[in-house]
Amino acid sequence: HLSWGGPMRFQLLRHATAVISMKGLNLLLDPMLSPKGTMGPIANAANQNRFPLVDLPLSETELQRVIGQLQGVLVTHVHRDHWDDRAKEILPKALPVICQAEDEGAMRQAGFSQVYPVHTKTDWQGVEIFRTGGQHGTGEIGKKMGIVSGYVLKAEGEPVLYVAGDTIWCPEVKEALQTYRPDAVVLYSGAATFLTGGPITMNADDVIAVCREIPSAKVIVIHMETLTHCLLTRAELQRRLDQEGLMGQVRIPKDGEVISL
């Protein structure tokens, strides 16, 4: 049986935005900080509503408090549901930003002065951060989505955490699981889909494949119920995982929920 409740904390705020707390450090993951309904619709999605569909689970004061306690920001890629204009505006420009090498220029252009591009690995404040690959969809859509990364975070005395990023189940994810043998895995699900092509983030089958590949890891599933084209709901995913007998291995946090790893 997997034991939850260790020293590392993962607090989902909304979508892919979360606070990872380890080694006395607080890292903000993929900040999309815009209020509900303030971002224009997603091109080529079946639903043309504005997003985010829900507000952050924090008041403005609480958000400022969270930002004030950060030591860094970790960005998987710069699509606007992971790095929005509001994040660029309100995060302190001296806050270290860790990103894929391809996005270093965008971060500096946004005025951030401490940028740590991860080519394959970077050491930051006693945490080793390894870059992993992924596929943000298949075929033409996957090409259009561009380069995406995941990260593995390792520090002495802490669980090894793998944030897969915007990817489907693919050889790169399997390789990351085999190489790093993480204790905990964060998956971006929601089965995001456009009018053409297959999902560009994990669907229920993909989540199940990860669980089966590494039964020893705790799995946290996020990136749901915030964007109009993320069609897989928490309830539907939970139903599938229940059928597969995997709910002991998986947590599907609500917005604002804290999980101890």
MIDOSE-1310 file (N, C-alpha, C; in nm, 2 decimals, decimal comma, always signed):
residues 261
hlsw	+0,08/-0,12/+0,00/+0,00/+0,00/+0,00/+0,09/+0,13/+0,00; +0,05/+0,22/-0,08/+0,13/+0,34/-0,09/+0,10/+0,43/+0,03; +0,20/+0,49/+0,10/+0,18/+0,58/+0,21/+0,19/+0,72/+0,17; +0,08/+0,79/+0,18/+0,07/+0,93/+0,15/+0,11/+1,01/+0,28
ggpm	+0,14/+1,13/+0,27/+0,16/+1,21/+0,39/+0,31/+1,23/+0,43; +0,40/+1,23/+0,33/+0,54/+1,26/+0,36/+0,57/+1,41/+0,36; +0,70/+1,44/+0,35/+0,75/+1,58/+0,38/+0,72/+1,68/+0,26; +0,70/+1,63/+0,14/+0,68/+1,72/+0,03/+0,53/+1,76/+0,02
rfql	+0,50/+1,89/-0,01/+0,36/+1,93/-0,03/+0,34/+1,97/-0,17; +0,22/+1,93/-0,22/+0,18/+1,98/-0,36/+0,04/+2,04/-0,34; +0,03/+2,17/-0,36/-0,10/+2,23/-0,35/-0,15/+2,27/-0,49; -0,25/+2,21/-0,54/-0,31/+2,25/-0,67/-0,39/+2,38/-0,65
lrha	-0,36/+2,48/-0,73/-0,44/+2,60/-0,72/-0,55/+2,59/-0,83; -0,51/+2,57/-0,95/-0,61/+2,55/-1,06/-0,54/+2,51/-1,18; -0,60/+2,42/-1,26/-0,55/+2,37/-1,39/-0,41/+2,31/-1,37; -0,30/+2,38/-1,42/-0,17/+2,32/-1,40/-0,09/+2,41/-1,30
tavi	-0,16/+2,51/-1,24/-0,09/+2,60/-1,15/-0,10/+2,54/-1,01; +0,02/+2,52/-0,95/+0,03/+2,45/-0,82/+0,16/+2,51/-0,75; +0,16/+2,49/-0,62/+0,28/+2,52/-0,54/+0,34/+2,39/-0,49; +0,47/+2,37/-0,53/+0,54/+2,25/-0,48/+0,63/+2,30/-0,37
smkg	+0,62/+2,24/-0,25/+0,70/+2,28/-0,14/+0,79/+2,16/-0,10; +0,93/+2,19/-0,11/+1,03/+2,08/-0,08/+1,15/+2,15/-0,03; +1,23/+2,09/+0,06/+1,36/+2,15/+0,11/+1,34/+2,29/+0,16; +1,23/+2,32/+0,21/+1,20/+2,46/+0,26/+1,19/+2,56/+0,15
lnll	+1,17/+2,51/+0,03/+1,15/+2,60/-0,09/+1,01/+2,59/-0,14; +0,95/+2,70/-0,19/+0,82/+2,70/-0,25/+0,84/+2,73/-0,40; +0,80/+2,64/-0,49/+0,81/+2,66/-0,63/+0,67/+2,67/-0,69; +0,64/+2,78/-0,76/+0,51/+2,79/-0,83/+0,52/+2,73/-0,97
ldpm	+0,43/+2,63/-0,99/+0,43/+2,56/-1,12/+0,33/+2,62/-1,21; +0,38/+2,64/-1,34/+0,29/+2,69/-1,45/+0,18/+2,79/-1,41; +0,22/+2,91/-1,37/+0,12/+3,01/-1,33/+0,03/+3,06/-1,44; -0,10/+3,03/-1,43/-0,20/+3,10/-1,50/-0,29/+3,17/-1,39
lspk	-0,27/+3,30/-1,38/-0,33/+3,37/-1,26/-0,44/+3,46/-1,30; -0,49/+3,46/-1,42/-0,60/+3,54/-1,47/-0,73/+3,51/-1,40; -0,81/+3,61/-1,37/-0,95/+3,58/-1,31/-1,03/+3,50/-1,41; -1,14/+3,44/-1,36/-1,23/+3,37/-1,44/-1,28/+3,45/-1,56
gtmg	-1,28/+3,38/-1,68/-1,35/+3,44/-1,80/-1,27/+3,56/-1,86; -1,15/+3,59/-1,82/-1,08/+3,70/-1,87/-0,99/+3,68/-1,99; -0,98/+3,55/-2,03/-0,89/+3,52/-2,15/-0,98/+3,47/-2,27; -0,94/+3,52/-2,39/-1,02/+3,49/-2,51/-1,03/+3,34/-2,54
pian	-1,13/+3,30/-2,62/-1,15/+3,16/-2,65/-1,03/+3,09/-2,71; -1,03/+2,96/-2,71/-0,92/+2,88/-2,76/-0,96/+2,85/-2,91; -0,87/+2,89/-3,00/-0,89/+2,87/-3,14/-0,91/+2,72/-3,17; -1,00/+2,70/-3,27/-1,03/+2,56/-3,31/-1,08/+2,46/-3,21
aanq	-1,14/+2,52/-3,10/-1,20/+2,43/-3,00/-1,35/+2,43/-3,03; -1,42/+2,32/-2,99/-1,56/+2,31/-3,02/-1,64/+2,42/-2,94; -1,59/+2,45/-2,82/-1,66/+2,55/-2,74/-1,58/+2,68/-2,74; -1,65/+2,79/-2,78/-1,58/+2,92/-2,79/-1,60/+3,01/-2,67
nrfp	-1,62/+2,95/-2,56/-1,64/+3,03/-2,43/-1,50/+3,09/-2,39; -1,50/+3,20/-2,32/-1,38/+3,25/-2,26/-1,33/+3,16/-2,14; -1,21/+3,17/-2,11/-1,16/+3,09/-1,99/-1,07/+3,18/-1,91; -1,02/+3,14/-1,79/-1,05/+3,02/-1,72/-1,20/+3,01/-1,68
lvdl	-1,25/+2,88/-1,67/-1,39/+2,86/-1,64/-1,42/+2,88/-1,49; -1,31/+2,88/-1,41/-1,33/+2,89/-1,26/-1,22/+2,99/-1,22; -1,25/+3,06/-1,10/-1,15/+3,15/-1,04/-1,05/+3,07/-0,97; -0,94/+3,14/-0,94/-0,84/+3,08/-0,85/-0,91/+3,06/-0,71
plse	-0,87/+2,96/-0,63/-0,93/+2,94/-0,50/-0,87/+3,03/-0,39; -0,82/+3,14/-0,43/-0,75/+3,23/-0,34/-0,81/+3,37/-0,36; -0,82/+3,45/-0,25/-0,85/+3,59/-0,27/-0,73/+3,66/-0,32; -0,74/+3,79/-0,36/-0,63/+3,86/-0,41/-0,52/+3,87/-0,30
telq	-0,56/+3,89/-0,18/-0,47/+3,90/-0,06/-0,40/+3,77/-0,04; -0,47/+3,66/-0,05/-0,41/+3,53/-0,03/-0,31/+3,50/-0,14; -0,35/+3,54/-0,27/-0,26/+3,51/-0,38/-0,13/+3,59/-0,36; -0,14/+3,72/-0,31/-0,02/+3,80/-0,29/+0,07/+3,73/-0,18
rvig	+0,00/+3,67/-0,08/+0,07/+3,61/+0,03/+0,15/+3,49/-0,03; +0,09/+3,41/-0,11/+0,15/+3,29/-0,17/+0,27/+3,34/-0,25; +0,25/+3,44/-0,33/+0,36/+3,49/-0,42/+0,48/+3,54/-0,33; +0,45/+3,60/-0,22/+0,55/+3,66/-0,13/+0,63/+3,55/-0,06
qlqg	+0,58/+3,42/-0,06/+0,65/+3,31/+0,00/+0,72/+3,22/-0,10; +0,73/+3,27/-0,22/+0,79/+3,18/-0,33/+0,94/+3,20/-0,33; +1,01/+3,10/-0,36/+1,16/+3,10/-0,39/+1,18/+3,09/-0,54; +1,08/+3,05/-0,62/+1,10/+3,03/-0,76/+0,97/+2,99/-0,84
vlvt	+0,98/+2,99/-0,97/+0,87/+2,96/-1,06/+0,93/+2,85/-1,15; +0,85/+2,75/-1,18/+0,88/+2,64/-1,27/+0,78/+2,64/-1,38; +0,83/+2,66/-1,51/+0,73/+2,67/-1,62/+0,77/+2,56/-1,72; +0,67/+2,47/-1,75/+0,69/+2,36/-1,85/+0,70/+2,41/-1,99
hvhr	+0,62/+2,51/-2,03/+0,62/+2,57/-2,16/+0,53/+2,70/-2,15; +0,54/+2,78/-2,25/+0,48/+2,91/-2,24/+0,34/+2,93/-2,31; +0,27/+2,82/-2,33/+0,13/+2,84/-2,38/+0,05/+2,91/-2,26; -0,04/+2,99/-2,30/-0,10/+3,09/-2,21/-0,18/+3,03/-2,09
dhwd	-0,21/+2,90/-2,10/-0,28/+2,84/-1,99/-0,17/+2,78/-1,89; -0,04/+2,81/-1,91/+0,06/+2,77/-1,82/+0,15/+2,89/-1,78; +0,13/+3,00/-1,85/+0,22/+3,12/-1,83/+0,14/+3,24/-1,89; +0,06/+3,30/-1,82/-0,03/+3,40/-1,88/+0,02/+3,54/-1,85
drak	-0,05/+3,64/-1,91/-0,01/+3,78/-1,90/-0,01/+3,83/-1,76; -0,11/+3,78/-1,68/-0,12/+3,82/-1,54/+0,00/+3,77/-1,46; +0,05/+3,65/-1,49/+0,16/+3,60/-1,42/+0,29/+3,69/-1,45; +0,30/+3,72/-1,58/+0,41/+3,81/-1,62/+0,41/+3,94/-1,55
eilp	+0,28/+3,99/-1,53/+0,26/+4,12/-1,47/+0,29/+4,12/-1,32; +0,23/+4,02/-1,25/+0,23/+4,04/-1,10/+0,34/+3,96/-1,03; +0,41/+3,87/-1,10/+0,52/+3,80/-1,03/+0,64/+3,89/-1,02; +0,71/+3,89/-0,91/+0,83/+3,98/-0,90/+0,93/+3,95/-1,00
kalp	+0,99/+4,05/-1,07/+1,08/+4,02/-1,18/+1,21/+3,96/-1,13; +1,24/+3,97/-1,00/+1,37/+3,91/-0,95/+1,35/+3,77/-0,91; +1,23/+3,72/-0,92/+1,20/+3,58/-0,88/+1,26/+3,49/-0,98; +1,34/+3,39/-0,93/+1,40/+3,29/-1,03/+1,30/+3,22/-1,11
vicq	+1,32/+3,21/-1,24/+1,22/+3,13/-1,33/+1,30/+3,02/-1,39; +1,26/+2,90/-1,37/+1,32/+2,78/-1,43/+1,23/+2,74/-1,55; +1,29/+2,72/-1,66/+1,21/+2,69/-1,78/+1,29/+2,61/-1,88; +1,22/+2,56/-1,98/+1,29/+2,49/-2,09/+1,38/+2,59/-2,17
aede	+1,49/+2,54/-2,22/+1,58/+2,63/-2,28/+1,52/+2,71/-2,39; +1,42/+2,66/-2,47/+1,36/+2,73/-2,58/+1,28/+2,85/-2,53; +1,25/+2,86/-2,40/+1,17/+2,97/-2,35/+1,25/+3,07/-2,28; +1,38/+3,06/-2,27/+1,46/+3,15/-2,19/+1,44/+3,30/-2,25
gamr	+1,44/+3,31/-2,38/+1,42/+3,45/-2,44/+1,29/+3,51/-2,40; +1,18/+3,43/-2,40/+1,05/+3,48/-2,37/+1,05/+3,53/-2,22; +1,12/+3,46/-2,14/+1,12/+3,50/-1,99/+1,20/+3,63/-1,98; +1,31/+3,64/-2,04/+1,39/+3,76/-2,03/+1,32/+3,88/-2,09
qagf	+1,25/+3,86/-2,20/+1,17/+3,96/-2,27/+1,06/+4,01/-2,18; +1,01/+3,92/-2,10/+0,90/+3,96/-2,00/+0,96/+4,03/-1,88; +1,09/+4,05/-1,88/+1,15/+4,13/-1,77/+1,21/+4,05/-1,65; +1,21/+3,92/-1,66/+1,26/+3,84/-1,55/+1,41/+3,83/-1,56
sqvy	+1,48/+3,86/-1,45/+1,62/+3,88/-1,46/+1,70/+3,75/-1,42; +1,64/+3,66/-1,34/+1,70/+3,54/-1,30/+1,64/+3,42/-1,37; +1,68/+3,38/-1,49/+1,62/+3,28/-1,56/+1,72/+3,16/-1,57; +1,67/+3,04/-1,53/+1,75/+2,92/-1,53/+1,70/+2,83/-1,64
pvht	+1,76/+2,83/-1,76/+1,71/+2,74/-1,87/+1,76/+2,60/-1,84; +1,67/+2,50/-1,86/+1,71/+2,36/-1,84/+1,73/+2,30/-1,98; +1,85/+2,27/-2,01/+1,88/+2,19/-2,14/+1,86/+2,05/-2,11; +1,94/+1,99/-2,02/+1,91/+1,86/-1,97/+1,90/+1,85/-1,82
ktdw	+1,98/+1,94/-1,75/+1,97/+1,94/-1,60/+2,02/+2,07/-1,55; +1,96/+2,11/-1,44/+2,02/+2,23/-1,37/+2,01/+2,20/-1,22; +2,11/+2,26/-1,15/+2,10/+2,25/-1,00/+2,06/+2,39/-0,95; +1,96/+2,38/-0,86/+1,90/+2,51/-0,81/+1,87/+2,49/-0,66
qgve	+1,94/+2,56/-0,58/+1,91/+2,57/-0,44/+1,91/+2,43/-0,37; +2,00/+2,34/-0,42/+2,01/+2,20/-0,36/+1,91/+2,11/-0,42; +1,84/+2,15/-0,52/+1,74/+2,06/-0,60/+1,80/+2,04/-0,74; +1,81/+1,91/-0,77/+1,85/+1,88/-0,91/+1,72/+1,87/-1,00
ifrt	+1,72/+1,95/-1,11/+1,61/+1,95/-1,19/+1,65/+1,90/-1,33; +1,59/+1,79/-1,37/+1,62/+1,72/-1,50/+1,50/+1,75/-1,59; +1,54/+1,78/-1,72/+1,43/+1,80/-1,82/+1,39/+1,66/-1,88; +1,27/+1,64/-1,90/+1,22/+1,52/-1,97/+1,14/+1,57/-2,10
ggqh	+1,13/+1,47/-2,19/+1,06/+1,50/-2,32/+0,91/+1,46/-2,31; +0,84/+1,50/-2,41/+0,70/+1,46/-2,42/+0,64/+1,49/-2,56; +0,52/+1,45/-2,58/+0,45/+1,48/-2,71/+0,32/+1,55/-2,68; +0,31/+1,67/-2,72/+0,19/+1,75/-2,69/+0,09/+1,72/-2,80
gtge	+0,05/+1,59/-2,81/-0,04/+1,55/-2,92/+0,03/+1,47/-3,03; -0,05/+1,43/-3,13/+0,01/+1,35/-3,24/+0,00/+1,43/-3,37; +0,07/+1,38/-3,47/+0,06/+1,43/-3,61/+0,07/+1,58/-3,62; -0,01/+1,65/-3,71/+0,00/+1,79/-3,73/-0,02/+1,87/-3,61
igkk	-0,13/+1,83/-3,53/-0,16/+1,91/-3,41/-0,04/+1,91/-3,32; +0,02/+1,79/-3,30/+0,14/+1,78/-3,21/+0,25/+1,87/-3,26; +0,27/+1,88/-3,39/+0,38/+1,97/-3,44/+0,34/+2,12/-3,41; +0,22/+2,16/-3,43/+0,17/+2,29/-3,41/+0,19/+2,34/-3,26
mgiv	+0,17/+2,24/-3,17/+0,18/+2,27/-3,03/+0,32/+2,30/-2,98; +0,42/+2,26/-3,06/+0,56/+2,30/-3,03/+0,62/+2,21/-2,92; +0,74/+2,26/-2,88/+0,82/+2,19/-2,78/+0,76/+2,20/-2,64; +0,75/+2,09/-2,57/+0,71/+2,09/-2,43/+0,81/+2,01/-2,35
sgyv	+0,81/+2,04/-2,22/+0,90/+1,96/-2,13/+0,83/+1,92/-2,01; +0,88/+1,82/-1,95/+0,85/+1,79/-1,81/+0,97/+1,80/-1,73; +0,96/+1,79/-1,60/+1,08/+1,80/-1,51/+1,08/+1,69/-1,40; +1,20/+1,64/-1,37/+1,21/+1,56/-1,25/+1,29/+1,64/-1,14
lkae	+1,23/+1,64/-1,02/+1,29/+1,72/-0,91/+1,35/+1,62/-0,81; +1,48/+1,63/-0,78/+1,54/+1,54/-0,68/+1,61/+1,62/-0,58; +1,59/+1,59/-0,45/+1,67/+1,66/-0,35/+1,68/+1,56/-0,23; +1,79/+1,57/-0,16/+1,82/+1,47/-0,05/+1,71/+1,47/+0,05
gepv	+1,66/+1,35/+0,09/+1,56/+1,34/+0,19/+1,42/+1,37/+0,14; +1,40/+1,39/+0,01/+1,27/+1,42/-0,04/+1,23/+1,31/-0,14; +1,10/+1,29/-0,16/+1,06/+1,20/-0,27/+1,11/+1,26/-0,41; +1,13/+1,17/-0,50/+1,16/+1,21/-0,64/+1,03/+1,24/-0,71
lyva	+1,02/+1,37/-0,76/+0,89/+1,41/-0,82/+0,91/+1,43/-0,97; +0,82/+1,38/-1,04/+0,82/+1,39/-1,19/+0,69/+1,47/-1,23; +0,71/+1,59/-1,29/+0,60/+1,66/-1,34/+0,60/+1,64/-1,50; +0,51/+1,56/-1,55/+0,52/+1,52/-1,69/+0,49/+1,64/-1,79
gdti	+0,41/+1,74/-1,75/+0,39/+1,85/-1,84/+0,28/+1,81/-1,94; +0,26/+1,90/-2,04/+0,16/+1,88/-2,14/+0,20/+1,77/-2,24; +0,17/+1,65/-2,21/+0,21/+1,54/-2,30/+0,10/+1,43/-2,29; +0,10/+1,35/-2,40/+0,02/+1,23/-2,39/+0,11/+1,11/-2,35
wcpe	+0,06/+0,99/-2,33/+0,14/+0,88/-2,30/+0,22/+0,85/-2,42; +0,35/+0,84/-2,41/+0,44/+0,83/-2,53/+0,57/+0,77/-2,48; +0,66/+0,73/-2,58/+0,79/+0,67/-2,54/+0,87/+0,76/-2,44; +0,86/+0,90/-2,46/+0,94/+0,99/-2,38/+0,90/+0,98/-2,23
vkea	+0,77/+0,97/-2,21/+0,72/+0,96/-2,07/+0,76/+0,82/-2,01; +0,74/+0,72/-2,09/+0,79/+0,58/-2,04/+0,93/+0,58/-2,00; +1,01/+0,65/-2,09/+1,16/+0,65/-2,06/+1,19/+0,73/-1,93; +1,12/+0,84/-1,91/+1,14/+0,92/-1,79/+1,10/+0,84/-1,67
lqty	+1,00/+0,76/-1,67/+0,96/+0,68/-1,56/+1,06/+0,57/-1,53; +1,12/+0,51/-1,64/+1,22/+0,40/-1,62/+1,35/+0,46/-1,58; +1,39/+0,58/-1,63/+1,52/+0,64/-1,59/+1,52/+0,69/-1,45; +1,42/+0,76/-1,41/+1,42/+0,83/-1,28/+1,35/+0,76/-1,17
rpda	+1,26/+0,66/-1,20/+1,18/+0,58/-1,10/+1,13/+0,68/-1,00; +1,04/+0,78/-1,04/+0,99/+0,87/-0,94/+0,90/+0,81/-0,83; +0,90/+0,88/-0,72/+0,81/+0,83/-0,61/+0,68/+0,89/-0,63; +0,67/+1,01/-0,70/+0,54/+1,07/-0,72/+0,55/+1,13/-0,86
vvly	+0,43/+1,13/-0,93/+0,42/+1,17/-1,07/+0,30/+1,27/-1,08; +0,32/+1,38/-1,14/+0,21/+1,48/-1,16/+0,17/+1,47/-1,31; +0,05/+1,43/-1,34/+0,01/+1,42/-1,48/-0,09/+1,53/-1,52; -0,07/+1,59/-1,64/-0,16/+1,69/-1,69/-0,26/+1,62/-1,78
sgaa	-0,39/+1,61/-1,73/-0,49/+1,54/-1,80/-0,59/+1,63/-1,86; -0,72/+1,59/-1,86/-0,82/+1,67/-1,92/-0,85/+1,63/-2,06; -0,76/+1,55/-2,13/-0,78/+1,51/-2,26/-0,81/+1,63/-2,35; -0,73/+1,73/-2,34/-0,76/+1,86/-2,42/-0,76/+1,82/-2,57
tflt	-0,86/+1,87/-2,64/-0,89/+1,83/-2,78/-0,93/+1,95/-2,86; -0,89/+1,96/-2,99/-0,94/+2,06/-3,08/-1,04/+2,00/-3,17; -1,09/+2,07/-3,27/-1,19/+2,02/-3,36/-1,14/+1,91/-3,45; -1,01/+1,91/-3,47/-0,95/+1,80/-3,55/-0,84/+1,73/-3,46
ggpi	-0,81/+1,61/-3,49/-0,70/+1,54/-3,43/-0,73/+1,48/-3,29; -0,64/+1,41/-3,24/-0,66/+1,34/-3,11/-0,63/+1,43/-2,99; -0,64/+1,38/-2,87/-0,61/+1,46/-2,75/-0,46/+1,51/-2,75; -0,44/+1,63/-2,69/-0,30/+1,68/-2,67/-0,25/+1,67/-2,53
tmna	-0,34/+1,63/-2,44/-0,30/+1,60/-2,30/-0,36/+1,47/-2,27; -0,32/+1,41/-2,15/-0,36/+1,27/-2,12/-0,51/+1,25/-2,10; -0,55/+1,14/-2,16/-0,69/+1,10/-2,14/-0,69/+0,99/-2,03; -0,80/+0,93/-2,00/-0,80/+0,83/-1,89/-0,71/+0,71/-1,92
ddvi	-0,71/+0,66/-2,05/-0,63/+0,55/-2,08/-0,48/+0,58/-2,06; -0,44/+0,71/-2,09/-0,30/+0,75/-2,07/-0,26/+0,75/-1,92; -0,36/+0,80/-1,84/-0,33/+0,80/-1,69/-0,32/+0,65/-1,64; -0,41/+0,57/-1,69/-0,40/+0,42/-1,65/-0,27/+0,36/-1,69
avcr	-0,22/+0,40/-1,81/-0,09/+0,34/-1,86/+0,02/+0,38/-1,77; +0,02/+0,51/-1,73/+0,13/+0,55/-1,64/+0,12/+0,47/-1,50; +0,00/+0,46/-1,45/-0,01/+0,38/-1,32/+0,04/+0,24/-1,34; +0,01/+0,18/-1,45/+0,05/+0,04/-1,47/+0,20/+0,03/-1,49
eips	+0,26/+0,13/-1,55/+0,40/+0,13/-1,58/+0,48/+0,14/-1,45; +0,43/+0,22/-1,35/+0,51/+0,24/-1,23/+0,41/+0,24/-1,11; +0,38/+0,11/-1,07/+0,28/+0,09/-0,96/+0,33/+0,15/-0,83; +0,46/+0,16/-0,82/+0,52/+0,21/-0,69/+0,51/+0,36/-0,67
akvi	+0,46/+0,43/-0,77/+0,46/+0,58/-0,76/+0,32/+0,63/-0,73; +0,31/+0,73/-0,65/+0,19/+0,80/-0,62/+0,16/+0,89/-0,74; +0,04/+0,90/-0,79/+0,01/+0,98/-0,91/-0,09/+1,09/-0,87; -0,06/+1,21/-0,91/-0,15/+1,32/-0,89/-0,20/+1,37/-1,03
vihm	-0,33/+1,38/-1,05/-0,38/+1,42/-1,18/-0,44/+1,56/-1,18; -0,39/+1,65/-1,26/-0,44/+1,79/-1,26/-0,47/+1,83/-1,41; -0,49/+1,96/-1,43/-0,51/+2,01/-1,57/-0,65/+1,98/-1,61; -0,75/+2,00/-1,53/-0,89/+1,96/-1,56/-0,99/+2,06/-1,52
etlt	-1,10/+2,07/-1,60/-1,22/+2,15/-1,56/-1,19/+2,30/-1,55; -1,09/+2,35/-1,63/-1,06/+2,49/-1,62/-1,06/+2,55/-1,76; -1,03/+2,47/-1,86/-1,03/+2,51/-2,00/-1,14/+2,45/-2,08; -1,19/+2,52/-2,18/-1,31/+2,47/-2,25/-1,28/+2,35/-2,33
hcll	-1,15/+2,33/-2,37/-1,12/+2,21/-2,46/-1,07/+2,09/-2,38; -1,07/+2,10/-2,25/-1,03/+1,99/-2,17/-1,16/+1,92/-2,13; -1,19/+1,81/-2,20/-1,32/+1,75/-2,20/-1,34/+1,64/-2,09; -1,23/+1,59/-2,04/-1,24/+1,48/-1,94/-1,25/+1,54/-1,81
trae	-1,36/+1,50/-1,73/-1,39/+1,56/-1,60/-1,32/+1,48/-1,49; -1,31/+1,54/-1,38/-1,26/+1,46/-1,26/-1,34/+1,34/-1,23; -1,48/+1,36/-1,24/-1,57/+1,25/-1,20/-1,55/+1,13/-1,30; -1,54/+1,17/-1,43/-1,53/+1,06/-1,53/-1,40/+0,99/-1,51
lqrr	-1,29/+1,06/-1,49/-1,16/+1,00/-1,47/-1,16/+0,91/-1,34; -1,22/+0,96/-1,23/-1,23/+0,88/-1,11/-1,31/+0,75/-1,13; -1,42/+0,76/-1,21/-1,50/+0,64/-1,24/-1,41/+0,54/-1,31; -1,33/+0,58/-1,41/-1,25/+0,49/-1,49/-1,14/+0,43/-1,39
ldqe	-1,08/+0,51/-1,31/-0,98/+0,46/-1,22/-1,03/+0,36/-1,12; -1,16/+0,39/-1,07/-1,23/+0,30/-0,98/-1,24/+0,16/-1,04; -1,29/+0,16/-1,17/-1,31/+0,04/-1,24/-1,18/-0,04/-1,25; -1,07/+0,03/-1,27/-0,94/-0,03/-1,28/-0,87/-0,07/-1,15
glmg	-0,94/-0,03/-1,04/-0,88/-0,05/-0,91/-0,76/+0,03/-0,87; -0,75/+0,15/-0,93/-0,63/+0,23/-0,91/-0,64/+0,35/-0,82; -0,76/+0,37/-0,75/-0,78/+0,49/-0,67/-0,69/+0,49/-0,55; -0,63/+0,38/-0,51/-0,53/+0,38/-0,40/-0,40/+0,45/-0,44
qvri	-0,37/+0,45/-0,57/-0,25/+0,50/-0,63/-0,26/+0,65/-0,67; -0,39/+0,69/-0,69/-0,41/+0,82/-0,76/-0,48/+0,92/-0,67; -0,45/+1,05/-0,68/-0,52/+1,15/-0,62/-0,56/+1,25/-0,73; -0,69/+1,29/-0,73/-0,74/+1,40/-0,83/-0,78/+1,52/-0,74
pkdg	-0,68/+1,60/-0,71/-0,72/+1,71/-0,61/-0,82/+1,81/-0,67; -0,90/+1,87/-0,57/-0,98/+1,98/-0,60/-0,89/+2,10/-0,61; -0,94/+2,21/-0,67/-0,87/+2,34/-0,66/-0,85/+2,38/-0,52; -0,72/+2,41/-0,49/-0,69/+2,46/-0,35/-0,64/+2,35/-0,26
evis	-0,66/+2,22/-0,30/-0,63/+2,11/-0,21/-0,48/+2,09/-0,20; -0,44/+2,05/-0,08/-0,30/+2,02/-0,05/-0,28/+1,87/-0,04; -0,18/+1,81/-0,11/-0,15/+1,67/-0,10/-0,01/+1,66/-0,04; +0,01/+1,58/+0,06/+0,14/+1,55/+0,12/+0,20/+1,42/+0,06
l	+0,32/+1,43/+0,01/+0,38/+1,32/-0,06/+0,49/+1,25/+0,02
